[in-house]
Amino acid sequence: MLTDTFLDRSPVWLIYAGTVLLLLAANEIGFRLGIWRRSRMPEGEKAPATAIVGSTLGLLAFMLAFTFGMSGSRFEDLRVWRDASALALDLSRLARQFPADERYELATQLRRAARSIPANIAEGAGSQSAGTFLRHIGIALGSTAEVENHLICGRDEGYITPEVCHQLRERAANIRGLLVLLARSLARARARR
């Protein structure tokens, strides 16, 4: 799940204003350090620009780290992605046990739907936009329903035992619940902006 951090709760203008103030403060500090260093040097000797250059480079490194830190969490850190990936792997193994005449029908559809869930979570998490992430969560929810449908078909056709079908549908329902919670969190974050 996404965590609600200070940056998530802050308006964008406040983040920009804080970044600009930080930039101005770092340049001012670098300038004043340069003046102080120059005042301590013997007359006629040229002052190196290392203080100003050092403070500017340090600020640039800080801003890059801050910017990449704001880009959001990696999709692998999301519990829903980990659960969906594990389910997709288990369903892929199960589909290999289907009869030969179903290998290119139900088995393929089940694998594709199962793989679509973590793939859409990953793509949405990498989008940098709450709206796009929400759209991909919606697609993942649809794929979750498709997986459940294919499991019921497999059970009804005798390829999956009722117990295994129930266990896998429970896992899919758990993933659906996590997706819904993630979608609500994203919708709240989007509404605050």
Backbone as a printed PyTorch tensor [residue, N CA C, xyz], in Angstrom:
tensor([[[  0.8230,  -1.1780,   0.0000],
         [  0.0000,   0.0000,   0.0000],
         [  0.8710,   1.2460,   0.0000]],

        [[  0.3150,   2.3050,  -0.5070],
         [  1.0180,   3.5650,  -0.4840],
         [  0.9120,   4.1560,   0.9110]],

        [[  1.9680,   4.8000,   1.3680],
         [  1.9280,   5.4530,   2.6580],
         [  1.6770,   6.9300,   2.4330]],

        [[  0.9820,   7.5480,   3.3700],
         [  0.6480,   8.9580,   3.2780],
         [  1.7530,   9.7370,   3.9730]],

        [[  2.6410,  10.3540,   3.2130],
         [  3.7740,  11.0720,   3.7700],
         [  3.4790,  12.5630,   3.8140]],

        [[  4.4130,  13.3110,   4.3970],
         [  4.2780,  14.7660,   4.4580],
         [  4.1290,  15.3550,   3.0590]],

        [[  4.9130,  14.8420,   2.1060],
         [  4.8340,  15.3630,   0.7390],
         [  3.4950,  15.0590,   0.0870]],

        [[  2.8880,  13.9220,   0.4370],
         [  1.5710,  13.5970,  -0.1070],
         [  0.5060,  14.5550,   0.4030]],

        [[  0.6520,  15.0060,   1.6390],
         [ -0.3390,  15.8960,   2.2380],
         [ -0.1010,  17.3580,   1.8770]],

        [[  1.0880,  17.6790,   1.3690],
         [  1.4310,  19.0710,   1.0670],
         [  0.9630,  19.4720,  -0.3210]],

        [[  0.4820,  20.7200,  -0.4390],
         [  0.1290,  21.1900,  -1.7850],
         [  1.3940,  21.3560,  -2.6360]],

        [[  1.2300,  21.2210,  -3.9320],
         [  2.3710,  21.2810,  -4.8460],
         [  3.0780,  22.6240,  -4.7530]],

        [[  2.3260,  23.7310,  -4.6440],
         [  2.9510,  25.0480,  -4.5930],
         [  3.8780,  25.1640,  -3.3820]],

        [[  3.5210,  24.5130,  -2.2570],
         [  4.3620,  24.5670,  -1.0700],
         [  5.6800,  23.8280,  -1.2980]],

        [[  5.6200,  22.7050,  -1.9950],
         [  6.8400,  21.9520,  -2.3020],
         [  7.7440,  22.7660,  -3.2190]],

        [[  7.1570,  23.3870,  -4.2460],
         [  7.9500,  24.2270,  -5.1500],
         [  8.5570,  25.4160,  -4.4070]],

        [[  7.7550,  26.0770,  -3.5700],
         [  8.2510,  27.2300,  -2.8190],
         [  9.3910,  26.8180,  -1.8930]],

        [[  9.2420,  25.6820,  -1.2140],
         [ 10.3000,  25.1950,  -0.3320],
         [ 11.5760,  24.8810,  -1.0900]],

        [[ 11.4340,  24.2920,  -2.2790],
         [ 12.6110,  23.9700,  -3.0910],
         [ 13.3240,  25.2380,  -3.5360]],

        [[ 12.5620,  26.2370,  -3.9700],
         [ 13.1670,  27.5090,  -4.4050],
         [ 13.8680,  28.1900,  -3.2290]],

        [[ 13.2250,  28.1950,  -2.0600],
         [ 13.8520,  28.8010,  -0.8760],
         [ 15.1410,  28.0740,  -0.4990]],

        [[ 15.1280,  26.7650,  -0.6020],
         [ 16.3210,  25.9780,  -0.3130],
         [ 17.4440,  26.3190,  -1.2890]],

        [[ 17.1090,  26.4590,  -2.5450],
         [ 18.0880,  26.8290,  -3.5650],
         [ 18.6900,  28.1970,  -3.2620]],

        [[ 17.8350,  29.1650,  -2.9680],
         [ 18.3240,  30.5100,  -2.6480],
         [ 19.1960,  30.5070,  -1.3910]],

        [[ 18.7790,  29.7570,  -0.3790],
         [ 19.5620,  29.7040,   0.8620],
         [ 20.9300,  29.0720,   0.6180]],

        [[ 20.9910,  28.0010,  -0.1600],
         [ 22.2690,  27.3460,  -0.4390],
         [ 23.1980,  28.2770,  -1.2130]],

        [[ 22.6550,  29.0000,  -2.1800],
         [ 23.5030,  29.9510,  -2.9310],
         [ 23.9910,  31.0780,  -2.0370]],

        [[ 23.1220,  31.5680,  -1.1550],
         [ 23.5250,  32.6380,  -0.2410],
         [ 24.6140,  32.1590,   0.7180]],

        [[ 24.4580,  30.9650,   1.2330],
         [ 25.4680,  30.4120,   2.1370],
         [ 26.7900,  30.2330,   1.4010]],

        [[ 26.7330,  29.7040,   0.1910],
         [ 27.9550,  29.5440,  -0.5990],
         [ 28.6230,  30.8810,  -0.8830]],

        [[ 27.8260,  31.8930,  -1.2110],
         [ 28.3690,  33.2270,  -1.4810],
         [ 29.0390,  33.8000,  -0.2330]],

        [[ 28.3640,  33.6980,   0.9060],
         [ 28.9250,  34.2400,   2.1520],
         [ 30.1890,  33.4820,   2.5830]],

        [[ 30.2150,  32.1650,   2.3640],
         [ 31.4310,  31.4080,   2.6650],
         [ 32.5850,  31.8610,   1.7700]],

        [[ 32.2720,  32.1590,   0.5160],
         [ 33.2980,  32.6460,  -0.4030],
         [ 33.8500,  33.9860,   0.0370]],

        [[ 32.9830,  34.8880,   0.4540],
         [ 33.4260,  36.2070,   0.9440],
         [ 34.2650,  36.0440,   2.2080]],

        [[ 33.8050,  35.1970,   3.1160],
         [ 34.5490,  34.9880,   4.3580],
         [ 35.9250,  34.4140,   4.0660]],

        [[ 35.9980,  33.4520,   3.1620],
         [ 37.2800,  32.8390,   2.8260],
         [ 38.2040,  33.8560,   2.1490]],

        [[ 37.6490,  34.6620,   1.2650],
         [ 38.4520,  35.6780,   0.5790],
         [ 39.0070,  36.6910,   1.5770]],

        [[ 38.2230,  37.0440,   2.6120],
         [ 38.6890,  38.0290,   3.5970],
         [ 39.8410,  37.4750,   4.4370]],

        [[ 39.9980,  36.1940,   4.5260],
         [ 41.0400,  35.5830,   5.3250],
         [ 42.2990,  35.2810,   4.5150]],

        [[ 42.2550,  35.5530,   3.1990],
         [ 43.4130,  35.2700,   2.3470],
         [ 44.3420,  36.4880,   2.2910]],

        [[ 45.6430,  36.2370,   2.0610],
         [ 46.5720,  37.3620,   1.9140],
         [ 46.2120,  38.1900,   0.6790]],

        [[ 46.5430,  39.4940,   0.7300],
         [ 46.2260,  40.4070,  -0.3880],
         [ 46.9450,  39.9810,  -1.6540]],

        [[ 46.2750,  40.1340,  -2.7660],
         [ 46.8410,  39.8320,  -4.0610],
         [ 46.6960,  38.3850,  -4.4910]],

        [[ 46.4000,  37.5040,  -3.5670],
         [ 46.2240,  36.0980,  -3.9290],
         [ 44.7910,  35.8910,  -4.4130]],

        [[ 44.6730,  35.1020,  -5.4690],
         [ 43.3580,  34.8540,  -6.0440],
         [ 42.6250,  33.8030,  -5.2160]],

        [[ 41.3380,  34.0800,  -4.9470],
         [ 40.5430,  33.1550,  -4.1470],
         [ 39.9640,  32.0540,  -5.0400]],

        [[ 40.0490,  30.8270,  -4.5810],
         [ 39.4260,  29.7530,  -5.3590],
         [ 37.8980,  29.8080,  -5.2290]],

        [[ 37.2430,  29.3080,  -6.2000],
         [ 35.7810,  29.3110,  -6.2030],
         [ 35.2130,  28.0240,  -5.6250]],

        [[ 36.0290,  27.2910,  -4.8870],
         [ 35.5930,  25.9800,  -4.4150],
         [ 34.4020,  26.0520,  -3.4740]],

        [[ 34.2900,  27.0860,  -2.6640],
         [ 33.1750,  27.1580,  -1.7180],
         [ 31.8510,  27.2850,  -2.4660]],

        [[ 31.8130,  28.1680,  -3.4310],
         [ 30.5680,  28.3710,  -4.1790],
         [ 30.2580,  27.1430,  -5.0330]],

        [[ 31.2690,  26.6350,  -5.7010],
         [ 31.0630,  25.4540,  -6.5390],
         [ 30.6430,  24.2600,  -5.6810]],

        [[ 31.2900,  24.0840,  -4.5530],
         [ 30.9580,  22.9740,  -3.6650],
         [ 29.5390,  23.0590,  -3.1390]],

        [[ 29.1280,  24.2680,  -2.7210],
         [ 27.7710,  24.3900,  -2.1990],
         [ 26.7450,  24.1900,  -3.3050]],

        [[ 27.0300,  24.6870,  -4.5060],
         [ 26.1000,  24.5080,  -5.6260],
         [ 25.9800,  23.0410,  -6.0140]],

        [[ 27.1150,  22.3280,  -6.0800],
         [ 27.0730,  20.9050,  -6.4020],
         [ 26.3650,  20.1040,  -5.3120]],

        [[ 26.6060,  20.4740,  -4.0620],
         [ 25.9100,  19.8010,  -2.9670],
         [ 24.4080,  20.0110,  -3.0480]],

        [[ 24.0080,  21.2300,  -3.3650],
         [ 22.5850,  21.5190,  -3.5110],
         [ 21.9870,  20.7340,  -4.6760]],

        [[ 22.7190,  20.6780,  -5.7770],
         [ 22.2410,  19.9260,  -6.9400],
         [ 22.0510,  18.4490,  -6.5830]],

        [[ 23.0010,  17.8780,  -5.8610],
         [ 22.8780,  16.4820,  -5.4510],
         [ 21.6750,  16.2900,  -4.5330]],

        [[ 21.4750,  17.2330,  -3.6080],
         [ 20.3240,  17.1490,  -2.7190],
         [ 19.0140,  17.2350,  -3.5020]],

        [[ 18.9510,  18.1580,  -4.4480],
         [ 17.7190,  18.3230,  -5.2360],
         [ 17.4310,  17.0890,  -6.0860]],

        [[ 18.4710,  16.4680,  -6.6420],
         [ 18.2570,  15.2460,  -7.4150],
         [ 17.7430,  14.1150,  -6.5270]],

        [[ 18.3410,  13.9760,  -5.3420],
         [ 17.8860,  12.9440,  -4.4210],
         [ 16.4530,  13.2080,  -3.9840]],

        [[ 16.1340,  14.4670,  -3.7220],
         [ 14.7820,  14.8540,  -3.3190],
         [ 13.7850,  14.5630,  -4.4350]],

        [[ 14.1530,  14.9120,  -5.6630],
         [ 13.2660,  14.6930,  -6.8010],
         [ 13.0140,  13.2160,  -7.0240]],

        [[ 14.0610,  12.4110,  -7.0070],
         [ 13.8720,  10.9710,  -7.2280],
         [ 13.1870,  10.3250,  -6.0370]],

        [[ 13.3600,  10.8670,  -4.8510],
         [ 12.6440,  10.3560,  -3.6900],
         [ 11.1630,  10.6380,  -3.7720]],

        [[ 10.7730,  11.7280,  -4.4360],
         [  9.3630,  12.0790,  -4.5860],
         [  8.6780,  11.2300,  -5.6400]],

        [[  9.4300,  10.5140,  -6.4340],
         [  8.8320,   9.7990,  -7.5550],
         [  7.9400,   8.6550,  -7.1190]],

        [[  7.8580,   8.3570,  -5.8510],
         [  6.9450,   7.3240,  -5.3870],
         [  7.6910,   6.0420,  -5.0810]],

        [[  6.9430,   5.1390,  -4.5310],
         [  7.5640,   3.8740,  -4.1770],
         [  7.6820,   2.9800,  -5.4040]],

        [[  8.5890,   2.0590,  -5.3240],
         [  8.7440,   1.0920,  -6.4060],
         [  7.5990,   0.1010,  -6.3120]],

        [[  7.1650,  -0.3820,  -7.4490],
         [  6.0150,  -1.2820,  -7.4510],
         [  6.2910,  -2.5670,  -6.6810]],

        [[  7.5640,  -2.9890,  -6.6170],
         [  7.8850,  -4.2110,  -5.8800],
         [  7.6260,  -4.0630,  -4.3880]],

        [[  7.5720,  -2.8190,  -3.9050],
         [  7.3280,  -2.5750,  -2.4880],
         [  5.8560,  -2.6970,  -2.1190]],

        [[  4.9820,  -2.7410,  -3.1130],
         [  3.5490,  -2.8130,  -2.8540],
         [  3.1360,  -4.2560,  -2.5550]],

        [[  2.4950,  -4.4480,  -1.4300],
         [  2.0520,  -5.8020,  -1.0540],
         [  1.1130,  -6.3810,  -2.1020]],

        [[  0.2340,  -5.5600,  -2.6550],
         [ -0.7210,  -6.0530,  -3.6380],
         [  0.0030,  -6.5740,  -4.8800]],

        [[  1.1030,  -5.9340,  -5.2690],
         [  1.8670,  -6.4210,  -6.4260],
         [  2.5100,  -7.7720,  -6.0960]],

        [[  3.0880,  -7.8760,  -4.8920],
         [  3.7270,  -9.1470,  -4.5030],
         [  2.7020, -10.2820,  -4.4680]],

        [[  1.5290, -10.0120,  -3.8900],
         [  0.4850, -11.0440,  -3.8280],
         [ -0.0030, -11.4150,  -5.2220]],

        [[ -0.1930, -10.4190,  -6.0810],
         [ -0.6710, -10.6820,  -7.4460],
         [  0.3760, -11.4550,  -8.2530]],

        [[  1.6410, -11.1420,  -8.0560],
         [  2.7050, -11.8730,  -8.7590],
         [  2.7600, -13.3300,  -8.3230]],

        [[  2.6110, -13.5540,  -7.0270],
         [  2.6230, -14.9340,  -6.5130],
         [  1.4250, -15.7120,  -7.0510]],

        [[  0.2600, -15.0640,  -7.1060],
         [ -0.9270, -15.7190,  -7.6550],
         [ -0.7290, -16.0340,  -9.1370]],

        [[ -0.1770, -15.0900,  -9.8810],
         [  0.0570, -15.3080, -11.3120],
         [  0.9910, -16.4920, -11.5430]],

        [[  2.0240, -16.6010, -10.7220],
         [  2.9630, -17.7180, -10.8450],
         [  2.2630, -19.0500, -10.5430]],

        [[  1.4710, -19.0770,  -9.4860],
         [  0.7540, -20.3040,  -9.1280],
         [ -0.2700, -20.6870, -10.1980]],

        [[ -0.9520, -19.6990, -10.7580],
         [ -1.9350, -19.9860, -11.8050],
         [ -1.2660, -20.4560, -13.0920]],

        [[ -0.0820, -19.9300, -13.3620],
         [  0.6610, -20.3830, -14.5360],
         [  1.0500, -21.8600, -14.3830]],

        [[  1.4820, -22.2280, -13.1800],
         [  1.8180, -23.6360, -12.9160],
         [  0.5830, -24.5230, -13.0240]],

        [[ -0.5320, -24.0330, -12.5070],
         [ -1.7760, -24.7880, -12.5740],
         [ -2.2310, -24.9690, -14.0210]],

        [[ -2.1260, -23.9190, -14.8200],
         [ -2.5830, -23.9760, -16.2110],
         [ -1.7840, -24.9920, -17.0250]],

        [[ -0.5420, -25.2290, -16.6400],
         [  0.2690, -26.2350, -17.3430],
         [ -0.2800, -27.6520, -17.1590]],

        [[ -1.0920, -27.8370, -16.1350],
         [ -1.6630, -29.1590, -15.8560],
         [ -2.9900, -29.3900, -16.5810]],

        [[ -3.4840, -28.3690, -17.2660],
         [ -4.7450, -28.5230, -17.9890],
         [ -4.5460, -29.5090, -19.1430]],

        [[ -5.6250, -30.1290, -19.6310],
         [ -5.4970, -31.0500, -20.7670],
         [ -4.9440, -30.3430, -22.0030]],

        [[ -4.3760, -31.1220, -22.8950],
         [ -3.7310, -30.5700, -24.0990],
         [ -4.6960, -29.7370, -24.9320]],

        [[ -5.9530, -30.1530, -25.0250],
         [ -6.8970, -29.3930, -25.8580],
         [ -7.2700, -28.0480, -25.2440]],

        [[ -6.9300, -27.8120, -23.9710],
         [ -7.1980, -26.5180, -23.3210],
         [ -5.9530, -25.6450, -23.2170]],

        [[ -4.8090, -26.1450, -23.6420],
         [ -3.5640, -25.3880, -23.5020],
         [ -3.6200, -24.0370, -24.1990]],

        [[ -4.3180, -23.9460, -25.3150],
         [ -4.3590, -22.6900, -26.0700],
         [ -5.7020, -21.9990, -25.9290]],

        [[ -6.5230, -22.4780, -25.0300],
         [ -7.8220, -21.8700, -24.7850],
         [ -7.8530, -21.3260, -23.3560]],

        [[ -8.4740, -22.0730, -22.4710],
         [ -8.6630, -21.6270, -21.0950],
         [ -7.3350, -21.3990, -20.3750]],

        [[ -6.3710, -22.2750, -20.5750],
         [ -5.0840, -22.1380, -19.8870],
         [ -4.3990, -20.8290, -20.2700]],

        [[ -4.4070, -20.5150, -21.5600],
         [ -3.7820, -19.2780, -22.0250],
         [ -4.5270, -18.0590, -21.4960]],

        [[ -5.8440, -18.1120, -21.5260],
         [ -6.6380, -16.9840, -21.0220],
         [ -6.3980, -16.7750, -19.5260]],

        [[ -6.3160, -17.8590, -18.7820],
         [ -6.0680, -17.7670, -17.3440],
         [ -4.7000, -17.1560, -17.0670]],

        [[ -3.6890, -17.6250, -17.7780],
         [ -2.3340, -17.0730, -17.5860],
         [ -2.2830, -15.5940, -17.9370]],

        [[ -2.8630, -15.2170, -19.0560],
         [ -2.8170, -13.8040, -19.4780],
         [ -3.5400, -12.9000, -18.4890]],

        [[ -4.7220, -13.3270, -18.0460],
         [ -5.4630, -12.5100, -17.0780],
         [ -4.6830, -12.3870, -15.7710]],

        [[ -4.0960, -13.4980, -15.3140],
         [ -3.3370, -13.4820, -14.0570],
         [ -2.1070, -12.5920, -14.1610]],

        [[ -1.4140, -12.6630, -15.2830],
         [ -0.2090, -11.8350, -15.4630],
         [ -0.5510, -10.3630, -15.6440]],

        [[ -1.7500, -10.0910, -16.0990],
         [ -2.1700,  -8.7060, -16.3090],
         [ -2.3100,  -7.9410, -14.9940]],

        [[ -2.6430,  -8.6450, -13.9280],
         [ -2.8590,  -7.9570, -12.6370],
         [ -1.5720,  -7.2880, -12.1430]],

        [[ -0.4770,  -8.0340, -11.8980],
         [  0.7450,  -7.3550, -11.4330],
         [  1.3390,  -6.4280, -12.4890]],

        [[  1.1470,  -6.7600, -13.7650],
         [  1.6910,  -5.8950, -14.8170],
         [  1.0280,  -4.5270, -14.7920]],

        [[ -0.2710,  -4.4750, -14.5920],
         [ -0.9620,  -3.1860, -14.5410],
         [ -0.6460,  -2.4200, -13.2630]],

        [[ -0.4430,  -3.1250, -12.1660],
         [ -0.0200,  -2.4530, -10.9320],
         [  1.3430,  -1.8080, -11.1500]],

        [[  2.2660,  -2.5480, -11.7570],
         [  3.6140,  -2.0220, -12.0050],
         [  3.5660,  -0.8300, -12.9590]],

        [[  2.8080,  -0.9540, -14.0360],
         [  2.7380,   0.1410, -14.9990],
         [  2.1100,   1.3830, -14.3810]],

        [[  1.0530,   1.1890, -13.5880],
         [  0.4170,   2.3250, -12.9310],
         [  1.3310,   2.9980, -11.9270]],

        [[  2.0660,   2.1870, -11.1550],
         [  2.9840,   2.7430, -10.1520],
         [  4.0960,   3.5460, -10.8070]],

        [[  4.4880,   3.1710, -12.0040],
         [  5.5520,   3.8890, -12.6990],
         [  5.0780,   5.0870, -13.4930]],

        [[  3.7970,   5.3870, -13.4540],
         [  3.2470,   6.4260, -14.3270],
         [  3.4540,   7.8440, -13.8260]],

        [[  3.7160,   8.0480, -12.5490],
         [  3.9200,   9.3680, -11.9580],
         [  2.6530,  10.2080, -11.9150]],

        [[  1.4980,   9.6040, -12.1460],
         [  0.2360,  10.3290, -12.1300],
         [ -0.8000,   9.4800, -11.4030]],

        [[ -1.4590,  10.0850, -10.4080],
         [ -2.4790,   9.3440,  -9.6590],
         [ -3.6170,   8.9120, -10.5750]],

        [[ -3.9890,   9.7610, -11.5300],
         [ -5.0670,   9.4160, -12.4560],
         [ -4.7230,   8.2170, -13.3200]],

        [[ -3.5030,   8.1890, -13.8370],
         [ -3.0780,   7.0510, -14.6600],
         [ -2.9570,   5.7970, -13.8040]],

        [[ -2.4360,   5.9480, -12.5960],
         [ -2.3290,   4.8080, -11.6890],
         [ -3.7230,   4.2450, -11.4070]],

        [[ -4.7040,   5.1300, -11.1680],
         [ -6.0770,   4.6930, -10.9170],
         [ -6.6410,   3.9140, -12.1060]],

        [[ -6.3540,   4.3790, -13.3090],
         [ -6.8410,   3.6970, -14.5080],
         [ -6.2630,   2.2800, -14.5730]],

        [[ -4.9900,   2.1400, -14.2700],
         [ -4.3600,   0.8130, -14.2980],
         [ -4.8710,  -0.0790, -13.1650]],

        [[ -5.2020,   0.5060, -12.0350],
         [ -5.8000,  -0.2770, -10.9450],
         [ -7.1600,  -0.8050, -11.4090]],

        [[ -7.9070,   0.0270, -12.1310],
         [ -9.1870,  -0.4240, -12.6810],
         [ -9.0270,  -1.5970, -13.6330]],

        [[ -7.9990,  -1.5400, -14.4670],
         [ -7.7280,  -2.6470, -15.3910],
         [ -7.3500,  -3.9030, -14.6020]],

        [[ -6.5290,  -3.7270, -13.5620],
         [ -6.1320,  -4.8710, -12.7210],
         [ -7.3520,  -5.4790, -12.0240]],

        [[ -8.2980,  -4.6330, -11.6020],
         [ -9.5320,  -5.1550, -10.9940],
         [-10.3200,  -5.9910, -11.9980]],

        [[-10.3940,  -5.5150, -13.2360],
         [-11.0750,  -6.2820, -14.2740],
         [-10.3870,  -7.6110, -14.5370]],

        [[ -9.0620,  -7.5970, -14.5510],
         [ -8.3130,  -8.8410, -14.7600],
         [ -8.5110,  -9.8090, -13.5940]],

        [[ -8.6670,  -9.2720, -12.3820],
         [ -8.9200, -10.1200, -11.2210],
         [-10.2630, -10.8380, -11.3650]],

        [[-11.2760, -10.1050, -11.8240],
         [-12.5850, -10.7290, -12.0610],
         [-12.4930, -11.7830, -13.1670]],

        [[-11.6880, -11.4860, -14.1940],
         [-11.4970, -12.4430, -15.2840],
         [-10.8270, -13.7280, -14.7690]],

        [[ -9.8390, -13.5760, -13.8980],
         [ -9.1820, -14.7480, -13.3060],
         [-10.2050, -15.5960, -12.5520]],

        [[-11.0340, -14.9380, -11.7470],
         [-12.0440, -15.6870, -10.9930],
         [-12.9970, -16.4170, -11.9310]],

        [[-13.4050, -15.7740, -13.0070],
         [-14.2770, -16.4210, -13.9860],
         [-13.6040, -17.6560, -14.5880]],

        [[-12.3390, -17.5270, -14.9750],
         [-11.6330, -18.6580, -15.5780],
         [-11.4460, -19.7990, -14.5780]],

        [[-11.2560, -19.4450, -13.3060],
         [-11.1560, -20.4900, -12.2760],
         [-12.4770, -21.2560, -12.1540]],

        [[-13.5920, -20.5320, -12.1900],
         [-14.9030, -21.1850, -12.1250],
         [-15.0940, -22.1010, -13.3390]],

        [[-14.7060, -21.6070, -14.5220],
         [-14.7970, -22.4410, -15.7330],
         [-13.9510, -23.7010, -15.5880]],

        [[-12.7230, -23.5490, -15.0870],
         [-11.8430, -24.6970, -14.8920],
         [-12.4110, -25.6860, -13.8970]],

        [[-13.0380, -25.1610, -12.8510],
         [-13.6730, -26.0410, -11.8670],
         [-14.8610, -26.7780, -12.4970]],

        [[-15.7110, -26.0260, -13.2010],
         [-16.9080, -26.6200, -13.8000],
         [-16.5800, -27.6560, -14.8740]],

        [[-15.4330, -27.4770, -15.5330],
         [-15.0380, -28.4280, -16.5720],
         [-14.2010, -29.5800, -16.0090]],

        [[-13.9310, -29.5250, -14.7020],
         [-13.2420, -30.6260, -14.0550],
         [-11.7270, -30.5580, -14.0920]],

        [[-11.1620, -29.4120, -14.4720],
         [ -9.7030, -29.2740, -14.5360],
         [ -9.1080, -28.8520, -13.1910]],

        [[ -9.9500, -28.2730, -12.3390],
         [ -9.5040, -27.7840, -11.0340],
         [-10.4660, -28.3620,  -9.9950]],

        [[ -9.9240, -28.8430,  -8.8850],
         [-10.8010, -29.3510,  -7.8240],
         [-11.5360, -28.1770,  -7.1740]],

        [[-12.7030, -28.4010,  -6.6140],
         [-13.4260, -27.3160,  -5.9460],
         [-12.6230, -26.6670,  -4.8120]],

        [[-11.8330, -27.4720,  -4.1050],
         [-11.0360, -26.9180,  -3.0020],
         [ -9.9550, -25.9750,  -3.5160]],

        [[ -9.2460, -26.3980,  -4.5570],
         [ -8.1880, -25.5520,  -5.1340],
         [ -8.8170, -24.2910,  -5.7240]],

        [[ -9.9390, -24.4470,  -6.4040],
         [-10.6340, -23.2880,  -6.9780],
         [-11.0060, -22.3000,  -5.8740]],

        [[-11.5330, -22.8080,  -4.7630],
         [-11.9330, -21.9330,  -3.6530],
         [-10.7270, -21.1880,  -3.0790]],

        [[ -9.6240, -21.9090,  -2.8730],
         [ -8.4170, -21.2740,  -2.3170],
         [ -7.8930, -20.1800,  -3.2440]],

        [[ -7.8600, -20.4640,  -4.5390],
         [ -7.3450, -19.4750,  -5.4870],
         [ -8.2870, -18.2810,  -5.6130]],

        [[ -9.5820, -18.5320,  -5.5630],
         [-10.5430, -17.4230,  -5.6120],
         [-10.4460, -16.5640,  -4.3510]],

        [[-10.1560, -17.1760,  -3.2040],
         [ -9.9570, -16.4190,  -1.9710],
         [ -8.7530, -15.4840,  -2.1100]],

        [[ -7.6870, -16.0010,  -2.6870],
         [ -6.4980, -15.1700,  -2.9110],
         [ -6.8130, -14.0300,  -3.8700]],

        [[ -7.5650, -14.3340,  -4.9240],
         [ -7.9520, -13.2890,  -5.8800],
         [ -8.8360, -12.2460,  -5.1980]],

        [[ -9.7380, -12.6930,  -4.3280],
         [-10.6050, -11.7500,  -3.6120],
         [ -9.7810, -10.8610,  -2.6790]],

        [[ -8.7570, -11.4200,  -2.0450],
         [ -7.8710, -10.6340,  -1.1910],
         [ -7.1440,  -9.5750,  -2.0110]],

        [[ -6.6780,  -9.9580,  -3.1910],
         [ -6.0010,  -9.0040,  -4.0780],
         [ -6.9830,  -7.9180,  -4.5060]],

        [[ -8.2270,  -8.3110,  -4.8180],
         [ -9.2390,  -7.3280,  -5.2040],
         [ -9.4430,  -6.3090,  -4.0800]],

        [[ -9.5110,  -6.8100,  -2.8310],
         [ -9.6650,  -5.9080,  -1.6900],
         [ -8.5060,  -4.9340,  -1.5580]],

        [[ -7.2870,  -5.4270,  -1.7360],
         [ -6.1100,  -4.5460,  -1.6750],
         [ -6.1260,  -3.5240,  -2.8100]],

        [[ -6.5600,  -3.9500,  -3.9920],
         [ -6.6580,  -3.0170,  -5.1250],
         [ -7.6750,  -1.9190,  -4.8490]],

        [[ -8.7910,  -2.2930,  -4.2480],
         [ -9.8170,  -1.2970,  -3.9180],
         [ -9.2710,  -0.2940,  -2.8990]],

        [[ -8.5700,  -0.7880,  -1.8820],
         [ -7.9640,   0.1190,  -0.8940],
         [ -6.9390,   1.0400,  -1.5380]],

        [[ -6.1320,   0.4920,  -2.4290],
         [ -5.1410,   1.3080,  -3.1350],
         [ -5.8310,   2.3570,  -3.9950]],

        [[ -6.8990,   1.9750,  -4.6670],
         [ -7.6410,   2.9330,  -5.5060],
         [ -8.2270,   4.0550,  -4.6510]],

        [[ -8.7550,   3.7250,  -3.4840],
         [ -9.3000,   4.7630,  -2.5880],
         [ -8.2040,   5.7190,  -2.1330]],

        [[ -7.0500,   5.1530,  -1.7890],
         [ -5.9270,   5.9880,  -1.3670],
         [ -5.4900,   6.9280,  -2.4890]],

        [[ -5.4190,   6.4060,  -3.7080],
         [ -5.0360,   7.2370,  -4.8470],
         [ -6.0860,   8.3040,  -5.1360]],

        [[ -7.3540,   7.9490,  -5.0070],
         [ -8.4290,   8.9220,  -5.2560],
         [ -8.3810,  10.0440,  -4.2290]],

        [[ -8.0920,   9.7090,  -2.9700],
         [ -7.9640,  10.7580,  -1.9450],
         [ -6.7780,  11.6710,  -2.2470]],

        [[ -5.6550,  11.0690,  -2.6270],
         [ -4.4710,  11.8600,  -2.9570],
         [ -4.7490,  12.7640,  -4.1590]],

        [[ -5.4730,  12.2430,  -5.1280],
         [ -5.8050,  13.0250,  -6.3160],
         [ -6.7550,  14.1680,  -5.9820]],

        [[ -7.6970,  13.9410,  -5.0740],
         [ -8.6680,  14.9710,  -4.6930],
         [ -8.0200,  16.1070,  -3.9190]],

        [[ -6.9310,  15.8200,  -3.2180],
         [ -6.2350,  16.8710,  -2.4510],
         [ -5.4650,  17.8260,  -3.3310]],

        [[ -5.1800,  17.4520,  -4.5420],
         [ -4.3430,  18.3030,  -5.4050],
         [ -5.1640,  19.3310,  -6.1230]]])
